[in-house]
Structures are given as C-alpha cells and as structure tokens.
Amino acid sequence: MLETNSLPCAAPLTVLLVDDDRDDIWLVDRLFRKAMPDGHTLNVIAIPGGTAALEWIGEAQSAGHPMPDLIVLDINMPGLSGLDLLRVLRARPRFLATPILVLTTSDEAEIGAQARCAGANAVLTKPDTMEKLEDLVRKVRETWLSTPAPRDTRAPRQAIG
C-alpha cells in the first residue's frame, strides 16, 4: 500500500473580475492569486466589460459550468456599466446570494449608495498604493472567499468595514 503525506486540496474557488482597464485586471488577478493560502486553488475569470461579462455568464450557464463564488465589478465601463450589470445580475435568482463587490476609483458617496441600492455587498475604493491594494485584496479574500458554502445555497456574507 502506498502512503502519501499530502493534504487534501480544497475545492477551487472562482472570482469573476469585470473591469475595462486591462492593467487593473492584471494587477488584481495577481493579487488575488497571491492572497490564496497554500493548498487552495483560485480561478480568476477576467472579463473586459459588462456586456462581455453577461455573454460569458450566459455561455457558462448554457454549458452547465459553475458560476463564480465572487464577482468583482468596476463601475465606470463603456457600454454596460458596472451598476447596470449589477442590476441585471441581482434580477436573476441564481445571483441573489452570490457576493458582488464594486471596486472603483470613485470615492463619491452617491455612487456607493447607488451600488448598494443596486445590490452590491460592498463598495470598495481602489487604493492609491500597491501595499494598500494588496491589503484590500487580502481582506476581500478573507471575508468573501474564506469558507465557501455550497454553490447554490450561499447566504450573503458581511461586508468589509
């Protein structure tokens, strides 16, 4: 009998990252992967815009693929904005319990209120330093991806301060 000392791997988690800025996508993708503890796999699906994200979701659902464990949206995107995409997703029963976070450069209270009214679990302002962004992504991972419940029965989690 062959004996191994390896630990069982946790189920992979998936983050859908929707932003029209490819540099932000690249950076946040890398920071999410860096923030994952050893033994945990993270799939980051990076989509450059709201319309493309809706198309990806439709294709993934049609193919029977699992939906993301977390969705992170930029607000200001050409075409279908992050707020519009958020409203569309929250109108679909499948996405009522999926955590959806808005990550934006704007710190305007009105935009935050609109996003929360549309169904965002949290509205986060993109920090101005790499260290602060890395800390923010780590907190997002700890708060929203630490203990995923079964995909179709998740309850909303608490927002980060």
C-alpha positions, 0 to 999 in steps of 0.5 A: 500500500502506498502512503502519501503525506499530502493534504487534501486540496480544497475545492477551487474557488472562482472570482469573476473580475469585470473591469475595462482597464486591462492593467487593473485586471492584471494587477488584481488577478495577481493579487488575488492569486497571491492572497490564496493560502497554500493548498487552495486553488483560485480561478480568476475569470477576467472579463473586459466589460459588462456586456462581455461579462453577461455573454460569458455568464450566459455561455457558462450557464448554457454549458452547465459550468459553475458560476463564480463564488465572487464577482468583482465589478468596476463601475465606470465601463463603456457600454454596460456599466458596472451598476447596470450589470449589477442590476441585471445580475441581482434580477436573476435568482441564481445571483441573489446570494452570490457576493458582488463587490464594486471596486472603483476609483470613485470615492463619491458617496452617491455612487456607493449608495447607488451600488448598494441600492443596486445590490452590491455587498460592498463598495470598495475604493481602489487604493492609491498604493500597491501595499494598500491594494494588496491589503484590500485584496487580502481582506476581500479574500478573507471575508468573501472567499474564506469558507465557501458554502455550497454553490447554490445555497450561499447566504450573503456574507458581511461586508468589509468595514 
